[in-house]
Every structure is written in structure tokens, then in C-alpha cells.
Amino acid sequence: MAMVEAMLCGRPVVATDVAGHSEIIEDGVTGFLADAPTVGSVATALERFWARRADAVEIGAAASKRIRALRPPDPVRIFSEKIKKHIEAGRRCDPSYRIARPLRRLGETQLVK
């Protein structure tokens, strides 16, 4: 999430090439990717960024443009719909689906149908 926020703010990102980061960051264009999550790889990526520090504003602008192109127009609505689908799917799959209701007296949780 921090990577997305940084890009939205027009900041170049240095990240490891894990967890789909390469799908978001264009290496050398919108940020810099370390080949692996190791000290040596991150150091190399940081050195590449430092060598291009004069281009930081342009790289940040490209990062902002890229992440805005990838972001859905209404992410809150999409996220809410996905949560709703998961909840409804859970109700359909589990006939004994229960909702947790907190008890006032001891702070325990009581399951109810």
C-alpha cells in the first residue's frame, strides 16, 4: 500500500521484485526494482536510483501517471462489492452460518443464527 501511495504522490519507488511489484513498477521508468529481497539486490537498486537522482521528478511523474492508469475508477465500490460477495458466498456454503454478537457483561462473544 505504501508503494501505491508513494506513486500517487509522484515519488519514485525502490522495491523488491516480489508480490507483483513488477506489474506496477516499470524498472527504471516509474521506479527501481531489486532482483531479490536481499541486502545486495536492494543496495544495487538504490545505487541505480542514486545514479539517476537528477531524473527523480520525471520518474515520480511517470509513477503517478502509471498508478492512476492502473487504479480502478471507484476502488471503494469495487472493494465493497467483493466483500459483499464473500459474505454472501459464506452464507450459501455454510447452512449453520452464524453472526457473532458481543455480550455486554463480560465482553465475550455469543454466536447466534
URHUHU-V872096 format. One record per run of one state. SS is the DSSP state (H for helix, E for strand, C for the rest). FROM is the first residue (numbers start at 1). LEN is the number of residues. Records with the same first field share a line. If there is no record, write none. Layout:
# URHUHU-V872096
SS: FROM-LEN, FROM-LEN
This chain:
# URHUHU-V872096
C: 1-1, 9-4, 17-4, 25-2, 28-3, 35-4, 52-1, 71-4, 94-5, 103-6, 113-1
H: 2-7, 21-4, 39-13, 53-18, 75-19
E: 13-4, 27-1, 31-4, 99-4, 109-4
